[in-house]
Amino acid sequence: MSRIGKLPIPLPKGVEVEIGKGQVSVKGPKGSLEERIPGGITAKLEDGQLVVNRRNDSKQQRAFHGLVRALLANAVKGVTEGFSKNLEIHGVGYRAESKGQSVIFTLGYTHTIDFSVPEGIEIAVDRNTRIKVSGISRQQVGQVAAEIRALRPPDVYKLKGVRYADEQLRKKAGKTGAA
């Protein structure tokens, strides 16, 4: 039995779960999410908890069992608390500013970068160098944060660029020259 898949998902107050054919809808105070369930995996409500089961012990069913349980747990957490990722901008003249439904980045290129904020995601810019990406979908929050980081990844020699707030970077030594 999957160690992750066998754990029940507790449902906090205010969370409603609808189990349909091949999908589960989770509604909460922050919004609603839908997760698809592959064949052979079933979800059911038992005593205020969401339980995920599998049909057999094939390798694929075991893998899907833990995956579906993790996705449903993330959906429950997303509609109650939400997810967020923090990014920092390092470099002289590098900055970001929020304008309506877009964020404008100045990252050392000859032009500014206009990043439009996807629906369901909120981006807050603090002190022109700190960015907070938040939303109810863990996958979407991580994807948007990765897209922002990819605009100017950290340079290994000067450590300039956009990085996650908790990211540890190792600076490479430059050329030492003739001795």
The 8 nearest C-alpha neighbors of each residue, nearest first, counted from 0:
[[1, 2, 5, 61, 4, 56, 3, 64],
 [2, 0, 4, 3, 5, 65, 61, 64],
 [1, 3, 4, 5, 0, 6, 65, 64],
 [2, 4, 65, 1, 5, 6, 68, 69],
 [5, 3, 65, 1, 64, 68, 6, 2],
 [4, 6, 3, 2, 1, 7, 0, 51],
 [5, 7, 4, 3, 8, 2, 50, 68],
 [8, 6, 50, 49, 48, 9, 5, 51],
 [7, 9, 49, 48, 72, 10, 50, 6],
 [10, 8, 48, 7, 11, 49, 47, 72],
 [9, 11, 48, 47, 14, 8, 12, 49],
 [12, 10, 14, 13, 9, 79, 75, 47],
 [13, 11, 14, 10, 15, 27, 79, 47],
 [12, 14, 27, 11, 15, 28, 26, 79],
 [15, 13, 27, 12, 26, 11, 10, 16],
 [16, 14, 26, 25, 27, 13, 17, 24],
 [15, 17, 25, 24, 26, 18, 14, 23],
 [18, 16, 24, 23, 19, 25, 15, 26],
 [17, 19, 23, 22, 24, 16, 20, 42],
 [20, 18, 22, 23, 21, 17, 24, 42],
 [19, 21, 22, 18, 23, 36, 35, 41],
 [20, 22, 36, 35, 19, 37, 38, 23],
 [23, 21, 35, 36, 19, 34, 20, 18],
 [22, 24, 18, 34, 33, 17, 19, 35],
 [25, 23, 33, 17, 16, 32, 18, 34],
 [24, 26, 16, 32, 31, 15, 33, 23],
 [27, 25, 31, 15, 14, 30, 16, 78],
 [26, 28, 14, 78, 30, 29, 13, 79],
 [27, 29, 30, 79, 78, 13, 26, 14],
 [30, 28, 78, 27, 79, 135, 31, 81],
 [31, 29, 27, 78, 28, 26, 32, 135],
 [30, 32, 26, 25, 27, 78, 33, 24],
 [33, 31, 25, 24, 74, 26, 34, 30],
 [32, 34, 24, 23, 25, 35, 22, 31],
 [35, 33, 23, 22, 36, 24, 32, 71],
 [36, 34, 22, 21, 23, 37, 33, 67],
 [35, 37, 21, 22, 34, 40, 38, 67],
 [38, 36, 40, 39, 21, 35, 63, 67],
 [39, 37, 40, 36, 21, 41, 60, 54],
 [38, 40, 54, 53, 37, 41, 60, 55],
 [39, 41, 53, 38, 52, 37, 54, 36],
 [42, 40, 52, 51, 53, 39, 43, 36],
 [43, 41, 51, 50, 52, 49, 40, 44],
 [42, 44, 50, 49, 45, 51, 41, 18],
 [43, 45, 49, 48, 50, 47, 46, 42],
 [44, 46, 48, 47, 49, 43, 50, 7],
 [47, 45, 48, 44, 49, 9, 10, 50],
 [48, 46, 45, 10, 44, 9, 49, 11],
 [49, 47, 9, 45, 8, 46, 10, 44],
 [48, 50, 44, 8, 7, 43, 45, 9],
 [49, 51, 7, 43, 42, 44, 48, 8],
 [50, 52, 42, 41, 68, 4, 43, 49],
 [53, 51, 41, 40, 42, 50, 64, 54],
 [52, 54, 40, 39, 55, 64, 41, 60],
 [53, 55, 39, 40, 52, 56, 60, 41],
 [56, 54, 57, 53, 60, 39, 61, 58],
 [55, 57, 61, 60, 58, 54, 53, 0],
 [58, 56, 60, 59, 55, 61, 62, 54],
 [57, 59, 61, 60, 62, 56, 63, 55],
 [60, 58, 62, 61, 57, 63, 56, 64],
 [61, 59, 63, 57, 62, 58, 64, 56],
 [60, 62, 64, 58, 59, 63, 56, 57],
 [63, 61, 59, 60, 64, 65, 58, 66],
 [62, 64, 66, 60, 61, 65, 67, 59],
 [65, 63, 61, 4, 62, 66, 67, 60],
 [64, 66, 4, 68, 3, 63, 67, 62],
 [67, 65, 63, 69, 68, 64, 70, 62],
 [68, 66, 70, 69, 64, 65, 63, 71],
 [67, 69, 65, 71, 4, 66, 70, 72],
 [70, 68, 72, 66, 67, 71, 73, 65],
 [71, 69, 67, 73, 72, 68, 66, 74],
 [70, 72, 74, 68, 73, 69, 67, 75],
 [71, 73, 69, 75, 74, 70, 68, 8],
 [74, 72, 76, 70, 71, 75, 77, 69],
 [73, 75, 71, 77, 72, 76, 70, 78],
 [76, 74, 72, 77, 73, 78, 71, 79],
 [77, 75, 73, 79, 74, 80, 78, 72],
 [78, 76, 81, 135, 74, 75, 79, 80],
 [77, 79, 27, 29, 75, 30, 76, 135],
 [78, 80, 76, 77, 27, 28, 29, 81],
 [81, 79, 77, 76, 78, 82, 29, 135],
 [82, 80, 77, 135, 134, 78, 79, 76],
 [81, 83, 133, 134, 135, 137, 77, 80],
 [84, 82, 133, 132, 134, 140, 131, 85],
 [85, 83, 132, 131, 133, 86, 144, 140],
 [84, 86, 131, 164, 130, 163, 132, 83],
 [87, 85, 163, 164, 130, 162, 129, 131],
 [88, 86, 129, 162, 164, 128, 161, 163],
 [87, 89, 161, 128, 160, 129, 162, 93],
 [90, 88, 159, 160, 161, 87, 93, 91],
 [89, 91, 159, 93, 92, 160, 88, 158],
 [92, 90, 93, 89, 159, 107, 94, 106],
 [91, 93, 90, 94, 107, 105, 106, 89],
 [94, 92, 106, 90, 105, 91, 107, 88],
 [95, 93, 127, 105, 128, 104, 92, 88],
 [94, 96, 104, 127, 103, 105, 128, 102],
 [97, 95, 103, 102, 127, 124, 98, 104],
 [96, 98, 102, 101, 103, 124, 99, 95],
 [99, 97, 101, 102, 100, 96, 103, 113],
 [98, 100, 101, 97, 102, 116, 115, 96],
 [99, 101, 116, 115, 98, 102, 97, 117],
 [102, 100, 115, 116, 98, 114, 99, 97],
 [101, 103, 97, 114, 96, 98, 113, 115],
 [102, 104, 113, 96, 95, 112, 114, 97],
 [105, 103, 95, 112, 111, 94, 106, 102],
 [106, 104, 111, 94, 93, 107, 95, 112],
 [107, 105, 93, 108, 104, 94, 151, 111],
 [108, 106, 105, 93, 109, 92, 110, 111],
 [107, 109, 110, 106, 111, 105, 112, 151],
 [110, 108, 107, 111, 106, 105, 112, 104],
 [109, 111, 108, 112, 105, 107, 106, 104],
 [112, 110, 105, 104, 113, 103, 108, 109],
 [111, 113, 104, 103, 114, 105, 110, 106],
 [112, 114, 103, 102, 115, 104, 111, 101],
 [115, 113, 102, 101, 103, 112, 116, 104],
 [116, 114, 101, 100, 102, 113, 117, 103],
 [115, 117, 101, 100, 114, 118, 120, 102],
 [118, 116, 120, 119, 115, 143, 100, 121],
 [117, 119, 120, 116, 121, 100, 115, 134],
 [118, 120, 134, 117, 121, 135, 136, 139],
 [121, 119, 134, 118, 117, 133, 122, 116],
 [122, 120, 133, 132, 134, 123, 119, 116],
 [121, 123, 132, 131, 133, 120, 124, 130],
 [122, 124, 131, 130, 125, 121, 132, 97],
 [125, 123, 130, 129, 127, 96, 97, 131],
 [124, 126, 129, 127, 130, 128, 123, 131],
 [125, 127, 128, 129, 124, 94, 95, 130],
 [128, 126, 95, 94, 125, 96, 124, 129],
 [129, 127, 88, 94, 126, 87, 95, 125],
 [130, 128, 87, 125, 124, 86, 127, 126],
 [129, 131, 124, 86, 123, 85, 87, 125],
 [130, 132, 85, 123, 122, 84, 133, 86],
 [133, 131, 122, 84, 83, 121, 85, 140],
 [134, 132, 83, 121, 82, 120, 140, 131],
 [133, 135, 120, 82, 81, 136, 140, 119],
 [134, 136, 77, 81, 78, 82, 137, 29],
 [137, 135, 139, 138, 134, 77, 140, 74],
 [136, 138, 140, 139, 82, 141, 135, 73],
 [137, 139, 141, 136, 140, 142, 143, 135],
 [138, 140, 142, 136, 141, 137, 143, 134],
 [141, 139, 137, 143, 142, 138, 134, 133],
 [142, 140, 144, 138, 139, 143, 145, 137],
 [141, 143, 139, 145, 144, 140, 138, 146],
 [142, 144, 146, 140, 145, 141, 139, 147],
 [145, 143, 141, 147, 146, 142, 140, 148],
 [144, 146, 148, 142, 143, 147, 149, 141],
 [147, 145, 143, 149, 148, 144, 142, 150],
 [148, 146, 144, 149, 150, 145, 143, 161],
 [147, 149, 145, 161, 150, 146, 152, 162],
 [148, 150, 146, 152, 151, 147, 145, 161],
 [151, 149, 147, 148, 152, 146, 161, 106],
 [152, 150, 160, 149, 161, 148, 153, 106],
 [153, 151, 149, 160, 161, 148, 154, 150],
 [154, 152, 160, 159, 158, 161, 162, 155],
 [153, 155, 158, 159, 156, 157, 160, 152],
 [154, 156, 158, 170, 171, 157, 153, 169],
 [157, 155, 171, 154, 170, 158, 172, 173],
 [156, 158, 159, 154, 155, 170, 153, 171],
 [159, 157, 154, 153, 155, 156, 160, 170],
 [160, 158, 90, 89, 153, 154, 157, 161],
 [159, 161, 153, 151, 89, 152, 88, 90],
 [160, 162, 88, 148, 152, 151, 87, 153],
 [163, 161, 87, 86, 148, 153, 164, 160],
 [162, 164, 86, 166, 165, 85, 87, 161],
 [163, 165, 86, 85, 87, 166, 162, 84],
 [166, 164, 163, 167, 85, 86, 162, 87],
 [167, 165, 163, 164, 168, 162, 86, 87],
 [166, 168, 165, 169, 164, 163, 162, 170],
 [169, 167, 166, 170, 158, 155, 153, 162],
 [170, 168, 171, 167, 155, 158, 156, 172],
 [169, 171, 155, 156, 168, 172, 158, 157],
 [172, 170, 156, 155, 173, 169, 157, 158],
 [171, 173, 170, 174, 156, 175, 155, 169],
 [174, 172, 175, 171, 156, 176, 170, 157],
 [173, 175, 176, 172, 177, 171, 156, 178],
 [174, 176, 173, 177, 178, 172, 171, 156],
 [175, 177, 174, 178, 173, 172, 171, 156],
 [178, 176, 175, 174, 173, 172, 171, 156],
 [177, 176, 175, 174, 173, 172, 171, 156]]
